[in-house]
Amino acid sequence: MHKEELITLHQVMAEIKDFFEAKNPNASFSEYYSLKVEPGQLHKSKMEHKHAIFVLGQEIAQAMTEVEYSASSRIAARMRELTQKTQKEIEYLH
């Protein structure tokens, strides 16, 4: 995926995050917020946006389980794996 496409995906997922935060104020997106990588930050690297997408996906899946979507726990586990993989890639690049 090109960086522009990742940023677009990041933006869409941020909007989904906003939806879940509005639906459940107790939903936690703390790991995503701690990254300090937002969709509008074009100066951030492609890898940083990719990592943010996986972290956000994991936390969205977790928020979904709290609203009782049955397959969400498997999605959260897979996103956690992808998050760890991209974190290692980022560390390797720096």
Helices and strands as residue ranges (DSSP letters): H 3-23, H 30-35, H 46-66, H 72-93
